[in-house]
Amino acid sequence: MTSSDSIEISVSGANKRFGDFAALDDVSIDIPKGSLTALLGPSGSGKSTLLRSIAGLEQLDSGSVVIAGKDVTTVTPQKRDIGFVFQHYAAFKHLTVRKNVAFGLEIRKKSKKEIDDKVDELLEIVGLSGFQSRYPSQLSGGQRQRMALARALAVDPQVLLLDEPFGALDARVRADLRTWLRRLHDDVHVTTVLVTHDQQEALDVADRIAVLNKGRIEQIGEPRDLYDRPANNFVMSFLGEVSKLNGQLVRPHDIRVGRTPDLALAEHEGTAESAGVLRARVERVVHLGFEVRIELLNAATGELFFAQITRGDNEALGLQGGETVFVRATRVPHIAAAEAPVLA
């Protein structure tokens, strides 16, 4: 149980409808001070509406938002002490990068030295130290988003809200910025809420993940707990790859592949029958760098599924399309569907 004095943001009984569509359906969530919490879910799950309600950009139909012990449900966004970064950030087109980042500090009438030092530090962190004199139109999309992050952080907000901030960037830039964001958070510990539909991003960056679906929170907890102990099939399917084996959802990397029934077993695991070994046909072998995805057809049911094995294991097996193999699940997560959100 988390004590109230360690909670930075508390949303209680939040409801929000747009016509007949329930964007938020009785949502409650506590976000600890200094944490980096990801709101993860598919399009239309309510994650951005929840974030915008915390920011004050959406007014709830009912429910409350408390930040740092203060009820801000009816408080304007400007008075909530938050930094907000959207996927498509609206910069001041007539201001240079330096002036954009410095804007919040200047209206707070900080000293020139304090502004210069802070802006220099942030531009260095986000990799824009050589772009101070450029205008937003002279930057790439990724550079503009890094400028937006620097600008949001410049005023040292109590809460940082990020709505798909890396969604428009290419994979390499996304990975670099995720690493930077995690490192920055570890240094400054600003309470951060990140909206994303990218499971890998949530697992990579967040201390805690709230999985949303159809306006409700399915499960809240640490990434490893949600991955290993999902509350239901939706959480398991959304938070990582899954395959269906013997009627159960399993992780592809938890499927053992062998050329004979015995080779699909580890030592002291009993017989092939007791361990649930089944016959499958290799449909395709896909090399993914260190890992290899084996696309398989269940000989008994005709269902397609896939296993993920290491490159070394694949080289030892030497698998080719059309061959018969034997597979089994080495681990089947225990899924206990719950009526209410599960705190992992």
C-alpha positions as CSV (number, residue, x, y, z in Angstrom):
1,M,0.0,0.0,0.0
2,T,1.4,3.4,-1.0
3,S,1.1,6.1,1.6
4,S,-0.8,9.3,0.7
5,D,2.3,11.5,1.3
6,S,4.2,9.6,-1.4
7,I,1.5,10.2,-4.0
8,E,2.1,13.0,-6.5
9,I,-1.0,12.5,-8.7
10,S,-4.3,10.9,-7.7
11,V,-7.2,10.4,-10.1
12,S,-10.4,9.1,-8.5
13,G,-13.6,7.9,-10.2
14,A,-12.8,9.7,-13.5
15,N,-15.5,9.6,-16.2
16,K,-15.4,11.3,-19.5
17,R,-17.7,10.8,-22.5
18,F,-17.6,12.2,-26.0
19,G,-21.2,11.7,-27.2
20,D,-21.9,8.0,-26.9
21,F,-18.2,7.1,-26.5
22,A,-16.9,6.5,-23.0
23,A,-13.3,7.7,-23.1
24,L,-12.9,7.1,-19.3
25,D,-15.1,4.8,-17.4
26,D,-14.7,5.2,-13.6
27,V,-10.8,5.4,-13.8
28,S,-8.8,5.7,-10.6
29,I,-5.0,5.7,-10.4
30,D,-2.3,6.9,-7.9
31,I,1.0,8.0,-9.3
32,P,3.9,8.0,-6.8
33,K,6.2,11.0,-6.4
34,G,9.3,10.7,-8.5
35,S,8.0,7.8,-10.6
36,L,7.9,7.4,-14.4
37,T,4.5,5.9,-15.1
38,A,3.5,4.7,-18.6
39,L,-0.1,4.8,-19.7
40,L,-0.2,2.0,-22.3
41,G,-3.0,0.9,-24.5
42,P,-4.4,0.7,-28.0
43,S,-6.0,3.6,-29.9
44,G,-9.2,4.6,-28.2
45,S,-8.3,3.1,-24.8
46,G,-8.5,6.4,-23.0
47,K,-4.8,6.9,-22.2
48,S,-4.5,10.3,-23.9
49,T,-7.8,11.5,-22.4
50,L,-6.6,10.5,-18.9
51,L,-3.3,12.4,-19.5
52,R,-5.2,15.5,-20.8
53,S,-7.5,15.3,-17.8
54,I,-4.5,15.4,-15.5
55,A,-3.2,18.4,-17.4
56,G,-6.5,20.2,-17.3
57,L,-6.9,20.2,-21.0
58,E,-10.0,18.0,-20.7
59,Q,-12.7,18.6,-18.0
60,L,-14.0,15.4,-16.4
61,D,-17.7,14.7,-16.4
62,S,-17.2,13.4,-12.9
63,G,-14.4,12.4,-10.6
64,S,-11.3,14.3,-9.3
65,V,-7.7,15.1,-10.0
66,V,-5.3,15.8,-7.1
67,I,-1.7,16.9,-7.7
68,A,0.7,17.3,-4.8
69,G,-2.2,17.1,-2.3
70,K,-4.2,19.9,-4.0
71,D,-7.5,19.3,-5.8
72,V,-7.0,20.7,-9.2
73,T,-10.1,19.3,-10.9
74,T,-11.3,22.7,-11.8
75,V,-7.9,24.5,-11.9
76,T,-6.6,25.8,-15.3
77,P,-3.6,24.0,-16.9
78,Q,-1.4,27.1,-16.3
79,K,-1.8,26.8,-12.6
80,R,-1.1,23.1,-12.3
81,D,2.8,23.3,-12.4
82,I,3.1,20.8,-15.2
83,G,5.2,20.4,-18.3
84,F,3.4,19.0,-21.3
85,V,4.8,17.6,-24.5
86,F,2.6,16.4,-27.4
87,Q,3.5,14.1,-30.3
88,H,3.2,17.1,-32.7
89,Y,4.5,20.1,-30.7
90,A,3.6,23.6,-31.6
91,A,6.8,25.6,-31.3
92,F,7.0,29.4,-31.6
93,K,8.0,29.6,-35.3
94,H,9.3,33.1,-35.1
95,L,11.7,32.2,-32.2
96,T,15.1,30.5,-32.5
97,V,15.7,27.1,-30.7
98,R,17.4,28.9,-27.9
99,K,14.5,31.4,-27.5
100,N,12.0,28.6,-27.6
101,V,13.7,26.7,-24.8
102,A,14.2,29.9,-22.8
103,F,10.7,31.2,-23.2
104,G,9.3,29.8,-19.9
105,L,12.3,31.0,-17.9
106,E,12.0,34.5,-19.4
107,I,8.4,35.0,-18.5
108,R,9.3,33.8,-15.0
109,K,11.9,36.6,-15.0
110,K,14.9,34.5,-14.3
111,S,18.3,36.1,-14.4
112,K,20.2,36.0,-17.8
113,K,22.9,33.8,-16.3
114,E,20.4,31.3,-14.9
115,I,18.6,31.2,-18.3
116,D,21.8,30.8,-20.3
117,D,23.1,28.1,-18.0
118,K,19.9,26.1,-18.0
119,V,19.3,26.4,-21.8
120,D,22.9,25.4,-22.5
121,E,22.6,22.4,-20.3
122,L,19.3,21.2,-21.8
123,L,20.4,21.8,-25.4
124,E,23.5,19.7,-24.7
125,I,21.4,16.9,-23.1
126,V,19.0,16.7,-26.1
127,G,21.7,17.0,-28.7
128,L,20.9,20.4,-30.0
129,S,23.8,22.4,-28.7
130,G,24.8,23.4,-32.2
131,F,21.4,24.5,-33.3
132,Q,20.7,27.4,-30.9
133,S,20.3,30.0,-33.7
134,R,18.1,27.9,-36.0
135,Y,14.4,28.3,-36.3
136,P,11.9,25.4,-35.9
137,S,11.3,25.3,-39.7
138,Q,15.0,24.5,-40.1
139,L,14.9,21.4,-37.9
140,S,13.9,17.8,-38.6
141,G,10.8,16.4,-36.8
142,G,13.1,14.6,-34.3
143,Q,15.0,17.8,-33.6
144,R,11.8,19.8,-33.0
145,Q,10.6,17.2,-30.5
146,R,13.9,17.3,-28.6
147,M,13.5,21.0,-28.5
148,A,10.0,20.5,-27.1
149,L,11.3,18.2,-24.4
150,A,14.0,20.7,-23.4
151,R,11.4,23.6,-23.3
152,A,9.1,21.6,-21.0
153,L,11.9,20.7,-18.7
154,A,13.4,24.2,-18.6
155,V,11.0,25.5,-15.9
156,D,11.6,22.5,-13.6
157,P,7.9,21.4,-13.6
158,Q,6.6,19.4,-10.6
159,V,4.9,17.0,-13.1
160,L,6.0,16.1,-16.7
161,L,3.3,14.8,-19.0
162,L,4.3,13.2,-22.3
163,D,1.7,12.3,-24.9
164,E,3.3,10.0,-27.4
165,P,6.3,12.3,-27.5
166,F,8.4,10.0,-29.8
167,G,5.6,8.7,-31.9
168,A,6.6,10.6,-35.1
169,L,10.3,9.7,-34.9
170,D,12.2,6.9,-36.6
171,A,13.1,3.8,-34.6
172,R,16.8,4.7,-33.9
173,V,15.9,8.3,-32.7
174,R,13.1,6.8,-30.5
175,A,15.5,4.4,-28.9
176,D,18.1,7.1,-28.3
177,L,15.5,9.5,-26.7
178,R,14.1,6.7,-24.6
179,T,17.6,6.1,-23.2
180,W,18.0,9.8,-22.6
181,L,14.6,10.2,-20.9
182,R,15.3,7.3,-18.6
183,R,18.7,8.7,-17.7
184,L,17.4,12.2,-17.2
185,H,14.6,10.9,-15.0
186,D,17.1,9.0,-12.8
187,D,19.0,12.3,-12.3
188,V,16.1,14.7,-11.6
189,H,13.3,12.4,-10.4
190,V,10.5,14.6,-11.8
191,T,7.2,12.8,-11.6
192,T,6.6,11.8,-15.2
193,V,3.5,10.3,-17.0
194,L,4.1,8.9,-20.5
195,V,1.4,8.0,-22.9
196,T,2.4,5.3,-25.4
197,H,1.0,2.5,-27.5
198,D,4.5,1.1,-27.9
199,Q,4.9,-1.9,-25.5
200,Q,8.7,-1.9,-25.8
201,E,8.8,1.8,-25.0
202,A,6.8,1.2,-21.8
203,L,8.9,-1.8,-20.7
204,D,12.1,0.0,-21.5
205,V,11.4,3.3,-19.8
206,A,8.7,3.1,-17.1
207,D,8.9,2.2,-13.4
208,R,5.2,1.4,-13.5
209,I,2.7,0.7,-16.3
210,A,-1.0,1.1,-16.3
211,V,-2.6,-0.9,-19.1
212,L,-5.8,0.7,-20.4
213,N,-8.5,-0.8,-22.6
214,K,-11.9,0.6,-23.6
215,G,-11.7,3.5,-21.0
216,R,-10.8,1.3,-18.1
217,I,-7.5,0.3,-16.4
218,E,-6.9,-3.4,-16.7
219,Q,-3.8,-3.7,-14.6
220,I,-1.3,-1.4,-12.8
221,G,2.2,-2.5,-11.7
222,E,5.9,-2.8,-12.4
223,P,6.8,-3.9,-15.9
224,R,8.2,-7.3,-14.9
225,D,5.1,-8.1,-12.8
226,L,2.7,-7.2,-15.6
227,Y,4.8,-9.2,-18.1
228,D,5.2,-12.3,-15.9
229,R,1.8,-12.1,-14.1
230,P,-0.8,-10.5,-16.4
231,A,-4.2,-10.0,-15.0
232,N,-6.0,-11.3,-18.1
233,N,-5.5,-12.3,-21.7
234,F,-5.7,-8.7,-22.9
235,V,-2.8,-7.6,-20.7
236,M,-0.7,-10.6,-21.7
237,S,-1.5,-10.1,-25.4
238,F,-0.9,-6.4,-25.4
239,L,2.3,-6.4,-23.3
240,G,4.5,-8.5,-25.5
241,E,4.3,-11.2,-28.2
242,V,2.2,-14.3,-27.5
243,S,1.6,-17.6,-29.1
244,K,-1.3,-20.1,-28.5
245,L,-0.1,-23.5,-27.6
246,N,-2.3,-26.3,-26.3
247,G,-5.1,-23.8,-25.9
248,Q,-3.0,-21.5,-23.7
249,L,-1.3,-18.2,-24.3
250,V,2.5,-18.4,-23.9
251,R,5.4,-16.2,-24.7
252,P,7.3,-17.2,-27.9
253,H,10.6,-17.2,-26.1
254,D,9.1,-19.7,-23.6
255,I,8.7,-22.3,-26.3
256,R,11.3,-25.0,-26.6
257,V,12.0,-26.5,-30.0
258,G,13.6,-29.9,-30.7
259,R,13.9,-32.3,-33.7
260,T,12.6,-35.2,-31.6
261,P,10.1,-35.3,-28.7
262,D,12.9,-36.0,-26.2
263,L,15.0,-33.0,-27.5
264,A,12.0,-30.7,-26.8
265,L,12.4,-31.6,-23.1
266,A,14.9,-30.4,-20.6
267,E,16.5,-32.9,-18.2
268,H,14.2,-34.3,-15.4
269,E,11.0,-33.0,-17.0
270,G,9.3,-36.3,-17.4
271,T,7.9,-37.8,-20.6
272,A,6.9,-36.0,-23.8
273,E,3.3,-36.8,-23.0
274,S,3.3,-35.4,-19.5
275,A,5.2,-32.3,-20.5
276,G,2.7,-31.4,-23.3
277,V,5.1,-31.9,-26.3
278,L,3.4,-31.5,-29.7
279,R,4.3,-31.9,-33.3
280,A,4.6,-28.9,-35.6
281,R,5.8,-28.1,-39.1
282,V,8.3,-25.3,-39.7
283,E,6.7,-22.8,-42.1
284,R,9.4,-20.1,-42.1
285,V,12.6,-19.2,-40.3
286,V,13.1,-15.4,-39.8
287,H,16.4,-14.1,-38.6
288,L,16.1,-11.1,-36.3
289,G,19.7,-10.4,-35.3
290,F,20.5,-12.2,-32.1
291,E,17.1,-14.0,-32.1
292,V,15.4,-16.1,-34.7
293,R,11.6,-16.4,-35.1
294,I,10.4,-19.9,-36.1
295,E,6.9,-19.7,-37.7
296,L,5.2,-23.0,-37.0
297,L,2.0,-24.9,-37.9
298,N,0.4,-27.1,-35.2
299,A,0.1,-30.5,-36.7
300,A,-3.0,-31.4,-34.5
301,T,-5.0,-28.2,-34.9
302,G,-3.7,-26.5,-38.0
303,E,-3.1,-23.3,-36.0
304,L,-0.2,-21.0,-36.9
305,F,2.1,-19.9,-34.0
306,F,5.7,-18.9,-33.6
307,A,8.6,-19.6,-31.3
308,Q,11.5,-17.3,-30.6
309,I,14.9,-18.9,-30.1
310,T,18.5,-17.7,-29.9
311,R,20.7,-17.6,-33.0
312,G,23.0,-20.2,-31.4
313,D,20.1,-22.6,-30.8
314,N,18.9,-22.2,-34.4
315,E,22.4,-22.9,-35.7
316,A,22.5,-26.1,-33.6
317,L,19.1,-27.2,-34.9
318,G,19.7,-26.1,-38.5
319,L,15.9,-25.7,-39.1
320,Q,14.5,-25.3,-42.6
321,G,11.0,-24.7,-43.9
322,G,8.9,-27.9,-44.3
323,E,10.6,-29.8,-41.6
324,T,8.8,-31.5,-38.7
325,V,9.8,-30.5,-35.1
326,F,8.5,-31.0,-31.6
327,V,7.7,-28.1,-29.3
328,R,6.5,-27.5,-25.7
329,A,6.0,-24.5,-23.5
330,T,8.6,-24.2,-20.8
331,R,6.5,-21.7,-18.9
332,V,2.8,-20.8,-18.9
333,P,1.9,-17.6,-17.1
334,H,-0.8,-17.9,-14.6
335,I,-3.6,-15.5,-15.7
336,A,-6.3,-14.7,-13.2
337,A,-8.9,-12.5,-14.8
338,A,-10.2,-9.8,-12.4
339,E,-13.3,-7.6,-12.3
340,A,-11.3,-4.7,-10.9
341,P,-7.8,-3.4,-11.9
342,V,-5.1,-5.6,-10.5
343,L,-2.2,-4.0,-8.6
344,A,0.7,-6.2,-9.4
